[in-house]
Amino acid sequence: MTDKNTKSLVIIPTYNERNNVPKVLDEILKLSVKDLDVLIIDDNSPDGTAEVVKKYSQKHPGILLKERQGKLGLGTAYIAGFEYAIEHKYDYIFEMDADLSHDPKVIPEFLKKIQDADLVIGSRYLTGVNVINWPLMRLFISVMASKYTRIITGLPLHDCTSGFKCFRREVLEKIPLEDVSSSGYSFQIEMNFKAWKRGFKIREIPIIFYDRTEGSSKMSKKIIVEAIFMVWKLKISSLFGRY
């Protein structure tokens, strides 16, 4: 399924995910994927998420924890994870939510698809609308965000804001991570755009997205507004060759 002697890292940012983290880690541990590690990046969750992860780490060396001093945001969490992955020479690097919105059982499909791609995105809209239990307004915003992004930037994706994806390390090494400052929807858009503009091959696979059953969503009006302006920033920057 994958090249020989490769290793993969699943990056999962957390903030107050004490009840969800054991579930997602248990599901990942069930997978028969060789050399698959998990890096939890916790933003000083007051509910004790990090303590739960530490207990798993004691039993499973492939479960890693990076603790940060405060709530610094999704984008910076992933950047920290990417830097760790590059430093430790992981071949394939995943982004994934902690709340089981992303089904860990799809990870082997990503690893199969990445053999013929540089970035694989789990698309909620590749084969229709595959979202379970989302409020209608949030679904509408998500669908329109992808359409809006495609129109403005030309990014050839059905799901521009998906947070379930797999990069080859080479992609992350070519993108100046220190210049990526966005979060939420716009972080996903920015990373996809920068990879596409550098000529990397992007592929989508269909996934089913399940709304979280525990905890609260991190979505906010600020994140939505940031995404609206980010696509124009990317478009204008690309016109001047700065992306």
Buried (B, 14 or more C-beta within 10 A) or exposed (E): EBEEEBBBBBBBBBBBBBBBBBBBBEBBBEBEBEBBBBBBBBBEBEBEBBEBBBEBBEEBEBBBBBBBEEBBBBBBBBBBBBEBBBEEEBBBBBBBBBBBBBBBEBBBBBBEBBEEBBBBBBBBBBEEEBBEEBEEEEBEBBBEBBEBBBEBBEBEBBBBBBBBBBBBBEBBEBBEBEEBBBBBBBBBBBBBBBBBBEEBBBBBBBBBBBBBEEBEEBEEEEBBEBBBEBBEBBBEBBEEEEB
